[in-house]
Each structure stands twice: as structure tokens, then as C-alpha cells.
Amino acid sequence: MSKNLHLVCPHCLTRNRLPSGRLTHQPNCGHCGKPLFTGQPLDLDSTAFDRQLQKSDLPLLVDFWAPWCGPCRSMAPAFTAAASQLEPTLRLIKINTEQQQQLATRFQIRSIPTLVLFRQGHELARQSGALSTEQIIHWARKQLGTGT
């Protein structure tokens, strides 16, 4: 019997309950009917981020970045590519530190890009500096103990 997971819809922020065995079956939100997984990082504001952090059972891999940052811009395609490979076992999120300064302050982001991995609402690990798609995937899986 599979365990039920709580997932927050990236579109309407409704909390959904889904058997873990159905994660790979392209589930839709029970409220708005849109896909729970998009294969793309979610660009969130502080309210939507907090909802994902507090109400979802999935680990969150967050890219703290800024539009003026060259390494952030160069890593953006790699982070997007990683989303298509890491979902649905974790959710990838982008936080623009220029627009969401309170989140950058709250999580003590000192350099960008910085990846922060959260599980069950708590920070599990962080990594600063631009990474390739393969490096992002390897680092996230290593931190979660799910192999390479």
C-alpha cells in the first residue's frame, strides 16, 4: 500500500492528497484540474513559497538568484533541465532575491546563485555557485540519499 503525500498545486496553491504510487502518473489538481507537475521550476513569491514549504511533503530544491547576476543567468537553463529530470520526486523553485528580499534575508542568502534543499519544511543542505544540470541532479540526489 502506498503512502499518501500532500502536494501543493503550483497553479492555485490548493493542497492535494495523492498516493505516492501515483506521482509518476501525471496527476492533476483536484481543485483547478491543472497538472501538479509542469517539468519546469516554479517562480514563486513569498506567500506561494511558504505554502509549498509548509504544506507539501515533497522536498523542495530552491534556486535563489537575481536577474543582474551573470552566473545565475548562465545556470538558469541547467536548473530548468534538472526540473524535468528530478520531478516528481522533488519540486524545483526559483526565488528572485531582488523581488523577494524578505526570503533572501530570512534564509541568510549571502551569495547567488545559491541552491537550498528543504525537506519537511527544514533546510537540509545548501550549495553556492553555478552548477551544470548533471551537478545539480547529482548534488540533490546525494543530499536526499537517493543515489546518483
GROMACS elastic network, one bead per residue, 0.5 to 0.9 nm:
[ bonds ]
;  ai    aj funct       b0    kb
    1    19     6  0.87757   500
    1    21     6  0.86549   500
    2    19     6  0.57426   500
    2    20     6  0.56495   500
    2    21     6  0.57721   500
    2    22     6  0.87974   500
    3    18     6  0.83485   500
    3    19     6  0.55755   500
    3    20     6  0.55019   500
    3    21     6  0.77655   500
    4    17     6  0.62237   500
    4    18     6  0.52941   500
    4    20     6  0.56610   500
    4    21     6  0.85949   500
    5    16     6  0.80410   500
    5    17     6  0.55535   500
    5    18     6  0.52280   500
    5    19     6  0.59524   500
    5    20     6  0.59247   500
    5    56     6  0.77473   500
    5    57     6  0.58392   500
    5    58     6  0.77757   500
    6    15     6  0.63480   500
    6    16     6  0.54623   500
    6    18     6  0.63642   500
    6    19     6  0.87630   500
    6    55     6  0.69251   500
    6    56     6  0.51840   500
    6    57     6  0.53068   500
    6    58     6  0.77217   500
    7    14     6  0.82220   500
    7    15     6  0.56079   500
    7    16     6  0.51006   500
    7    17     6  0.63541   500
    7    18     6  0.73393   500
    7    29     6  0.89671   500
    7    36     6  0.76729   500
    7    52     6  0.78842   500
    7    55     6  0.71665   500
    7    57     6  0.62794   500
    7    58     6  0.69090   500
    8    11     6  0.87022   500
    8    12     6  0.82944   500
    8    13     6  0.53756   500
    8    14     6  0.55375   500
    8    16     6  0.60279   500
    8    17     6  0.88504   500
    8    29     6  0.85080   500
    8    36     6  0.76013   500
    8    51     6  0.73315   500
    8    52     6  0.58545   500
    8    55     6  0.66310   500
    8    56     6  0.55700   500
    8    57     6  0.87388   500
    9    12     6  0.57506   500
    9    14     6  0.53644   500
    9    15     6  0.63836   500
    9    16     6  0.70739   500
    9    28     6  0.83953   500
    9    29     6  0.60825   500
    9    30     6  0.89736   500
    9    31     6  0.87563   500
    9    32     6  0.85711   500
    9    34     6  0.80730   500
    9    35     6  0.77974   500
    9    36     6  0.53130   500
    9    37     6  0.81686   500
    9    52     6  0.84864   500
   10    13     6  0.57371   500
   10    14     6  0.82828   500
   10    34     6  0.87532   500
   10    35     6  0.82607   500
   10    36     6  0.64089   500
   10    37     6  0.76406   500
   10    38     6  0.84309   500
   10    42     6  0.71274   500
   10    44     6  0.89500   500
   10    48     6  0.82886   500
   10    52     6  0.84032   500
   11    14     6  0.82105   500
   11    29     6  0.87128   500
   11    32     6  0.78722   500
   11    34     6  0.71909   500
   11    35     6  0.83898   500
   11    36     6  0.80721   500
   12    15     6  0.89963   500
   12    29     6  0.85495   500
   12    31     6  0.78835   500
   12    32     6  0.67349   500
   12    34     6  0.87545   500
   13    48     6  0.69285   500
   13    51     6  0.71221   500
   13    52     6  0.78437   500
   14    29     6  0.76542   500
   14    30     6  0.82962   500
   14    31     6  0.68007   500
   14    32     6  0.83730   500
   15    29     6  0.84442   500
   15    30     6  0.88509   500
   15    31     6  0.88685   500
   15    51     6  0.88096   500
   15    52     6  0.89375   500
   15    55     6  0.68635   500
   15    56     6  0.74468   500
   16    29     6  0.65671   500
   16    30     6  0.66406   500
   16    31     6  0.82790   500
   16    36     6  0.88680   500
   16    56     6  0.87277   500
   17    30     6  0.88224   500
   18    21     6  0.82398   500
   18    22     6  0.67391   500
   18    23     6  0.74027   500
   18    27     6  0.82516   500
   19    22     6  0.55451   500
   19    23     6  0.72731   500
   20    23     6  0.54915   500
   20    24     6  0.85913   500
   21    24     6  0.72885   500
   21    25     6  0.82741   500
   22    25     6  0.51792   500
   22    26     6  0.77655   500
   22    27     6  0.70827   500
   23    26     6  0.67645   500
   23    27     6  0.66977   500
   23    88     6  0.61408   500
   23    89     6  0.78165   500
   24    27     6  0.75884   500
   24    87     6  0.86836   500
   24    88     6  0.65714   500
   24    89     6  0.88442   500
   26    35     6  0.68156   500
   26    36     6  0.73891   500
   26    37     6  0.69866   500
   26    88     6  0.88920   500
   27    30     6  0.89884   500
   27    34     6  0.85493   500
   27    35     6  0.59987   500
   27    36     6  0.58572   500
   27    37     6  0.74641   500
   28    31     6  0.86750   500
   28    32     6  0.81062   500
   28    33     6  0.53000   500
   28    34     6  0.52082   500
   28    36     6  0.51687   500
   28    37     6  0.80170   500
   29    32     6  0.56593   500
   29    34     6  0.54863   500
   29    35     6  0.61200   500
   29    36     6  0.57625   500
   30    33     6  0.56902   500
   30    34     6  0.83142   500
   31    34     6  0.83407   500
   32    35     6  0.88767   500
   33    36     6  0.86857   500
   34    37     6  0.88149   500
   35    38     6  0.64723   500
   37    40     6  0.78962   500
   37    87     6  0.71410   500
   37    88     6  0.67483   500
   37    91     6  0.82242   500
   38    41     6  0.79000   500
   38    42     6  0.85824   500
   38    83     6  0.87295   500
   38    84     6  0.81234   500
   38    87     6  0.84743   500
   39    80     6  0.79632   500
   39    81     6  0.84010   500
   39    82     6  0.87824   500
   39    83     6  0.54983   500
   39    85     6  0.78094   500
   39    86     6  0.84931   500
   39    87     6  0.64599   500
   39    88     6  0.83135   500
   39    92     6  0.88810   500
   40    79     6  0.87799   500
   40    80     6  0.57638   500
   40    81     6  0.78827   500
   40    82     6  0.86275   500
   40    83     6  0.54760   500
   40    84     6  0.63947   500
   40    87     6  0.86988   500
   40    91     6  0.89941   500
   40    92     6  0.74061   500
   40    93     6  0.86053   500
   41    62     6  0.88037   500
   41    79     6  0.75152   500
   41    80     6  0.59844   500
   41    82     6  0.88169   500
   41    83     6  0.59821   500
   41    84     6  0.86737   500
   41    91     6  0.74147   500
   41    94     6  0.62558   500
   42    91     6  0.81079   500
   42    92     6  0.63449   500
   42    94     6  0.58914   500
   42    95     6  0.85598   500
   43    49     6  0.89052   500
   43    93     6  0.59594   500
   43    95     6  0.61751   500
   43    96     6  0.77792   500
   44    47     6  0.78736   500
   44    48     6  0.57070   500
   44    49     6  0.56879   500
   44    93     6  0.69527   500
   44    94     6  0.65672   500
   44    95     6  0.61405   500
   44    96     6  0.82397   500
   44   100     6  0.88962   500
   45    48     6  0.55186   500
   45    49     6  0.60184   500
   45    50     6  0.86058   500
   45    95     6  0.72258   500
   45    96     6  0.83972   500
   45    99     6  0.80100   500
   45   100     6  0.65343   500
   45   103     6  0.89104   500
   46    49     6  0.50086   500
   46    50     6  0.60098   500
   46    51     6  0.85598   500
   46    95     6  0.85122   500
   46   100     6  0.65675   500
   46   102     6  0.79398   500
   46   103     6  0.66173   500
   47    50     6  0.52686   500
   47    51     6  0.63062   500
   47    52     6  0.87961   500
   48    51     6  0.50982   500
   48    52     6  0.63005   500
   48    53     6  0.86178   500
   49    52     6  0.51443   500
   49    53     6  0.60648   500
   49    54     6  0.85636   500
   49    93     6  0.81663   500
   49    95     6  0.84807   500
   50    54     6  0.59078   500
   50    55     6  0.81522   500
   51    54     6  0.53394   500
   51    55     6  0.56196   500
   51    56     6  0.76098   500
   52    55     6  0.55509   500
   52    56     6  0.53311   500
   52    57     6  0.86998   500
   52    58     6  0.86800   500
   52    60     6  0.80673   500
   52    91     6  0.89716   500
   52   121     6  0.87411   500
   53    56     6  0.61699   500
   53    57     6  0.84581   500
   53    58     6  0.87590   500
   53    59     6  0.84235   500
   53    60     6  0.72971   500
   53   118     6  0.76630   500
   53   119     6  0.82550   500
   53   120     6  0.74308   500
   53   121     6  0.51557   500
   53   122     6  0.82835   500
   54    57     6  0.84139   500
   54   120     6  0.74488   500
   54   121     6  0.55503   500
   55   120     6  0.86922   500
   55   121     6  0.83097   500
   56    59     6  0.78925   500
   56    60     6  0.88164   500
   56   120     6  0.76833   500
   56   121     6  0.83765   500
   57   119     6  0.76520   500
   57   120     6  0.61892   500
   57   121     6  0.85557   500
   58    88     6  0.83683   500
   58    89     6  0.67501   500
   58    90     6  0.53191   500
   58    91     6  0.65572   500
   58   118     6  0.88265   500
   58   119     6  0.69943   500
   58   120     6  0.75231   500
   59    89     6  0.75006   500
   59    91     6  0.63455   500
   59    92     6  0.87244   500
   59   117     6  0.70403   500
   59   118     6  0.55155   500
   59   120     6  0.68110   500
   59   121     6  0.82508   500
   59   144     6  0.85822   500
   60    90     6  0.57201   500
   60    92     6  0.58544   500
   60    93     6  0.69964   500
   60   116     6  0.80355   500
   60   117     6  0.57052   500
   60   118     6  0.50547   500
   60   119     6  0.65189   500
   60   120     6  0.88931   500
   60   121     6  0.86845   500
   61    90     6  0.70348   500
   61    91     6  0.61529   500
   61    93     6  0.61272   500
   61    94     6  0.85594   500
   61   115     6  0.67392   500
   61   116     6  0.58470   500
   61   118     6  0.64463   500
   61   119     6  0.89639   500
   61   140     6  0.75593   500
   62    91     6  0.83751   500
   62    92     6  0.58937   500
   62    94     6  0.56603   500
   62    95     6  0.69654   500
   62   114     6  0.80226   500
   62   115     6  0.54436   500
   62   116     6  0.51487   500
   62   117     6  0.62744   500
   62   118     6  0.79305   500
   63    72     6  0.88118   500
   63    76     6  0.88860   500
   63    79     6  0.79687   500
   63    92     6  0.77851   500
   63    93     6  0.61929   500
   63    95     6  0.60711   500
   63    96     6  0.83709   500
   63   112     6  0.86034   500
   63   113     6  0.66062   500
   63   114     6  0.58444   500
   63   116     6  0.66926   500
   64    72     6  0.85550   500
   64    93     6  0.86029   500
   64    94     6  0.61332   500
   64    96     6  0.61475   500
   64    97     6  0.62038   500
   64   104     6  0.74085   500
   64   109     6  0.75957   500
   64   111     6  0.88287   500
   64   112     6  0.63707   500
   64   113     6  0.56297   500
   64   114     6  0.52346   500
   64   115     6  0.62904   500
   64   116     6  0.78095   500
   65    68     6  0.88404   500
   65    69     6  0.72500   500
   65    71     6  0.89905   500
   65    72     6  0.56606   500
   65    73     6  0.82824   500
   65    94     6  0.72531   500
   65    95     6  0.62503   500
   65    96     6  0.52081   500
   65    97     6  0.57522   500
   65    98     6  0.81743   500
   65   111     6  0.87673   500
   65   112     6  0.54704   500
   65   114     6  0.69561   500
   65   115     6  0.88982   500
   66    69     6  0.54924   500
   66    70     6  0.87984   500
   66    72     6  0.66386   500
   66    73     6  0.81236   500
   66    95     6  0.81833   500
   66    96     6  0.52353   500
   66    97     6  0.55110   500
   66    98     6  0.59361   500
   66    99     6  0.85342   500
   66   112     6  0.73211   500
   66   113     6  0.77126   500
   67    70     6  0.79261   500
   67    72     6  0.73475   500
   67    73     6  0.69040   500
   67    96     6  0.74220   500
   67    97     6  0.87232   500
   67    98     6  0.78207   500
   68    72     6  0.81478   500
   68    73     6  0.80318   500
   69    72     6  0.51887   500
   69    73     6  0.63348   500
   69    74     6  0.87626   500
   69   112     6  0.74251   500
   69   113     6  0.78974   500
   70    73     6  0.51675   500
   70    74     6  0.62095   500
   70    75     6  0.86599   500
   71    74     6  0.50014   500
   71    75     6  0.60874   500
   71    76     6  0.86021   500
   71   112     6  0.79015   500
   71   113     6  0.68622   500
   71   129     6  0.74072   500
   71   130     6  0.56805   500
   72    75     6  0.51896   500
   72    76     6  0.61665   500
   72   112     6  0.67856   500
   72   113     6  0.52137   500
   72   114     6  0.87919   500
   72   129     6  0.82795   500
   72   130     6  0.65945   500
   73    76     6  0.52257   500
   73    77     6  0.79155   500
   73   113     6  0.89802   500
   74    77     6  0.69297   500
   74    78     6  0.79192   500
   74   130     6  0.74833   500
   75    78     6  0.52554   500
   75    79     6  0.62276   500
   75    80     6  0.87331   500
   75   113     6  0.81114   500
   75   129     6  0.89252   500
   75   130     6  0.54827   500
   75   131     6  0.62383   500
   75   132     6  0.67556   500
   75   133     6  0.82304   500
   76    79     6  0.51485   500
   76    80     6  0.62341   500
   76    81     6  0.86580   500
   76   130     6  0.89338   500
   77    80     6  0.50302   500
   77    81     6  0.61216   500
   77    82     6  0.85575   500
   77   132     6  0.88544   500
   77   133     6  0.80965   500
   78    81     6  0.50436   500
   78    82     6  0.61047   500
   78    83     6  0.87130   500
   78   131     6  0.74508   500
   78   132     6  0.55072   500
   78   134     6  0.81445   500
   78   136     6  0.78646   500
   79    83     6  0.63620   500
   79    92     6  0.81363   500
   79   131     6  0.83459   500
   79   132     6  0.77967   500
   79   133     6  0.61647   500
   79   136     6  0.71838   500
   79   137     6  0.89541   500
   80    83     6  0.51959   500
   80    84     6  0.69836   500
   80    92     6  0.84252   500
   80   133     6  0.82526   500
   81    84     6  0.55601   500
   81    85     6  0.69167   500
   81    86     6  0.89662   500
   81   133     6  0.62968   500
   82    85     6  0.51755   500
   82    86     6  0.59393   500
   82    87     6  0.83825   500
   82    92     6  0.83967   500
   82   132     6  0.88959   500
   82   133     6  0.54212   500
   82   134     6  0.75751   500
   82   136     6  0.67768   500
   82   137     6  0.61177   500
   83    86     6  0.51763   500
   83    87     6  0.57718   500
   83    88     6  0.86903   500
   83    90     6  0.84923   500
   83    91     6  0.74909   500
   83    92     6  0.59298   500
   83    93     6  0.89693   500
   83   137     6  0.88159   500
   84    87     6  0.58778   500
   84    88     6  0.85306   500
   85    88     6  0.83052   500
   85   137     6  0.78357   500
   86    89     6  0.60209   500
   86    90     6  0.60950   500
   86    91     6  0.76549   500
   86    92     6  0.81114   500
   86   137     6  0.69842   500
   86   140     6  0.87064   500
   86   141     6  0.86680   500
   87    90     6  0.53039   500
   87    91     6  0.61076   500
   87    92     6  0.77603   500
   88    91     6  0.68111   500
   95    98     6  0.87653   500
   95    99     6  0.81511   500
   95   100     6  0.68242   500
   95   103     6  0.80845   500
   95   104     6  0.83255   500
   96    99     6  0.55178   500
   96   100     6  0.58984   500
   96   101     6  0.80509   500
   96   104     6  0.86343   500
   97   101     6  0.51141   500
   97   102     6  0.81920   500
   97   103     6  0.73025   500
   97   104     6  0.56679   500
   97   105     6  0.88641   500
   97   109     6  0.86462   500
   97   112     6  0.87846   500
   98   101     6  0.56782   500
   98   104     6  0.86127   500
   99   102     6  0.86976   500
  100   103     6  0.55469   500
  100   104     6  0.66516   500
  100   105     6  0.89138   500
  101   104     6  0.50303   500
  101   105     6  0.61490   500
  101   106     6  0.84793   500
  102   105     6  0.50822   500
  102   106     6  0.59462   500
  102   107     6  0.86173   500
  103   107     6  0.61167   500
  103   108     6  0.82886   500
  103   109     6  0.84995   500
  104   107     6  0.54239   500
  104   108     6  0.59222   500
  104   109     6  0.51306   500
  104   110     6  0.82031   500
  105   109     6  0.63242   500
  105   110     6  0.86117   500
  106   109     6  0.79501   500
  109   112     6  0.73529   500
  109   114     6  0.71880   500
  110   114     6  0.84264   500
  111   114     6  0.64854   500
  111   128     6  0.67670   500
  111   129     6  0.79261   500
  112   115     6  0.84852   500
  112   128     6  0.64809   500
  112   129     6  0.65579   500
  112   130     6  0.82879   500
  113   127     6  0.85302   500
  113   128     6  0.58604   500
  113   129     6  0.53818   500
  113   130     6  0.61493   500
  114   126     6  0.69056   500
  114   127     6  0.56308   500
  114   129     6  0.61363   500
  114   130     6  0.79269   500
  115   125     6  0.82812   500
  115   126     6  0.54476   500
  115   127     6  0.51365   500
  115   128     6  0.61948   500
  115   129     6  0.81811   500
  115   136     6  0.87206   500
  116   123     6  0.69104   500
  116   124     6  0.75656   500
  116   125     6  0.58655   500
  116   127     6  0.65822   500
  116   128     6  0.86545   500
  117   122     6  0.84401   500
  117   123     6  0.59292   500
  117   124     6  0.54615   500
  117   125     6  0.52735   500
  117   126     6  0.61653   500
  117   127     6  0.87831   500
  117   140     6  0.72962   500
  117   143     6  0.80551   500
  117   144     6  0.87929   500
  118   121     6  0.59834   500
  118   122     6  0.52385   500
  118   124     6  0.52530   500
  118   125     6  0.72793   500
  119   122     6  0.54585   500
  119   123     6  0.65078   500
  119   124     6  0.62891   500
  119   144     6  0.86847   500
  120   123     6  0.84724   500
  123   126     6  0.78400   500
  124   143     6  0.74748   500
  124   144     6  0.83823   500
  125   140     6  0.88158   500
  125   143     6  0.68826   500
  127   139     6  0.86106   500
  128   131     6  0.87630   500
  131   134     6  0.79642   500
  131   135     6  0.56584   500
  131   136     6  0.60001   500
  132   135     6  0.50810   500
  132   136     6  0.61569   500
  132   137     6  0.86389   500
  133   136     6  0.51929   500
  133   137     6  0.62561   500
  133   138     6  0.85800   500
  134   137     6  0.51957   500
  134   138     6  0.60091   500
  134   139     6  0.84395   500
  135   138     6  0.50925   500
  135   139     6  0.58898   500
  135   140     6  0.84377   500
  136   139     6  0.52312   500
  136   140     6  0.60889   500
  136   141     6  0.85508   500
  137   140     6  0.53001   500
  137   141     6  0.61107   500
  137   142     6  0.84352   500
  137   148     6  0.76466   500
  138   141     6  0.53228   500
  138   142     6  0.59736   500
  138   143     6  0.85891   500
  138   147     6  0.77672   500
  138   148     6  0.51937   500
  139   142     6  0.51496   500
  139   143     6  0.61951   500
  139   144     6  0.86887   500
  139   148     6  0.80962   500
  140   143     6  0.52403   500
  140   144     6  0.62931   500
  140   145     6  0.85961   500
  140   146     6  0.86387   500
  140   148     6  0.88064   500
  141   144     6  0.50729   500
  141   145     6  0.59551   500
  141   146     6  0.50559   500
  141   147     6  0.55891   500
  141   148     6  0.59377   500
  142   146     6  0.61878   500
  142   147     6  0.56176   500
  142   148     6  0.63506   500
  143   146     6  0.78296   500
  143   147     6  0.88053   500
  144   147     6  0.80309   500
  145   148     6  0.87468   500
